[in-house]
Amino acid sequence: MPANMGMPVFEWNDVTSSSLGAHLVFGLLAGVAFASIAQTMGRSNGPARG
C-alpha cells in the first residue's frame, strides 16, 4: 500500500510502528476469538456417532 501511495516501502517510523502494533493486537484478538469459538463449537456438538 505505501508503494501505491508514493511513500517509501522499507522505512521505519512512527506510522509503521503503530501499524505493526495494531496488526499484532488485531491478530491476537482474532486468534483468541477463533480459539474460543472453535472450543465452544467442539464442546457443544458432543461425541461423534457413527
C-alpha positions as protocol buffer text, in pm:
chain_id: "A"
residue {
  index: 1
  type: MET
  ca { x: 0 y: 0 z: 0 }
}
residue {
  index: 2
  type: PRO
  ca { x: 273 y: 257 z: 73 }
}
residue {
  index: 3
  type: ALA
  ca { x: 425 y: 195 z: -271 }
}
residue {
  index: 4
  type: ASN
  ca { x: 89 y: 268 z: -436 }
}
residue {
  index: 5
  type: MET
  ca { x: 73 y: 597 z: -246 }
}
residue {
  index: 6
  type: GLY
  ca { x: 425 y: 701 z: -348 }
}
residue {
  index: 7
  type: MET
  ca { x: 567 y: 653 z: 3 }
}
residue {
  index: 8
  type: PRO
  ca { x: 892 y: 472 z: 89 }
}
residue {
  index: 9
  type: VAL
  ca { x: 834 y: 99 z: 136 }
}
residue {
  index: 10
  type: PHE
  ca { x: 1107 y: -5 z: 379 }
}
residue {
  index: 11
  type: GLU
  ca { x: 1115 y: 293 z: 614 }
}
residue {
  index: 12
  type: TRP
  ca { x: 1068 y: 255 z: 990 }
}
residue {
  index: 13
  type: ASN
  ca { x: 893 y: 548 z: 1158 }
}
residue {
  index: 14
  type: ASP
  ca { x: 608 y: 622 z: 1400 }
}
residue {
  index: 15
  type: VAL
  ca { x: 341 y: 531 z: 1146 }
}
residue {
  index: 16
  type: THR
  ca { x: 492 y: 192 z: 1061 }
}
residue {
  index: 17
  type: SER
  ca { x: 549 y: 102 z: 1425 }
}
residue {
  index: 18
  type: SER
  ca { x: 190 y: 191 z: 1522 }
}
residue {
  index: 19
  type: SER
  ca { x: 62 y: -3 z: 1221 }
}
residue {
  index: 20
  type: LEU
  ca { x: 263 y: -308 z: 1325 }
}
residue {
  index: 21
  type: GLY
  ca { x: 130 y: -279 z: 1679 }
}
residue {
  index: 22
  type: ALA
  ca { x: -228 y: -251 z: 1556 }
}
residue {
  index: 23
  type: HIS
  ca { x: -187 y: -556 z: 1331 }
}
residue {
  index: 24
  type: LEU
  ca { x: -38 y: -758 z: 1618 }
}
residue {
  index: 25
  type: VAL
  ca { x: -323 y: -665 z: 1854 }
}
residue {
  index: 26
  type: PHE
  ca { x: -583 y: -746 z: 1586 }
}
residue {
  index: 27
  type: GLY
  ca { x: -418 y: -1082 z: 1516 }
}
residue {
  index: 28
  type: LEU
  ca { x: -407 y: -1169 z: 1884 }
}
residue {
  index: 29
  type: LEU
  ca { x: -774 y: -1080 z: 1934 }
}
residue {
  index: 30
  type: ALA
  ca { x: -879 y: -1266 z: 1619 }
}
residue {
  index: 31
  type: GLY
  ca { x: -685 y: -1573 z: 1732 }
}
residue {
  index: 32
  type: VAL
  ca { x: -839 y: -1569 z: 2079 }
}
residue {
  index: 33
  type: ALA
  ca { x: -1187 y: -1526 z: 1933 }
}
residue {
  index: 34
  type: PHE
  ca { x: -1133 y: -1811 z: 1685 }
}
residue {
  index: 35
  type: ALA
  ca { x: -997 y: -2042 z: 1954 }
}
residue {
  index: 36
  type: SER
  ca { x: -1289 y: -1962 z: 2185 }
}
residue {
  index: 37
  type: ILE
  ca { x: -1546 y: -2023 z: 1912 }
}
residue {
  index: 38
  type: ALA
  ca { x: -1376 y: -2344 z: 1798 }
}
residue {
  index: 39
  type: GLN
  ca { x: -1362 y: -2474 z: 2154 }
}
residue {
  index: 40
  type: THR
  ca { x: -1727 y: -2386 z: 2217 }
}
residue {
  index: 41
  type: MET
  ca { x: -1844 y: -2548 z: 1892 }
}
residue {
  index: 42
  type: GLY
  ca { x: -1643 y: -2861 z: 1963 }
}
residue {
  index: 43
  type: ARG
  ca { x: -1782 y: -2883 z: 2314 }
}
residue {
  index: 44
  type: SER
  ca { x: -2146 y: -2829 z: 2213 }
}
residue {
  index: 45
  type: ASN
  ca { x: -2151 y: -3087 z: 1933 }
}
residue {
  index: 46
  type: GLY
  ca { x: -2077 y: -3374 z: 2169 }
}
residue {
  index: 47
  type: PRO
  ca { x: -1915 y: -3701 z: 2065 }
}
residue {
  index: 48
  type: ALA
  ca { x: -1945 y: -3814 z: 1706 }
}
residue {
  index: 49
  type: ARG
  ca { x: -2182 y: -4103 z: 1643 }
}
residue {
  index: 50
  type: GLY
  ca { x: -2139 y: -4328 z: 1351 }
}
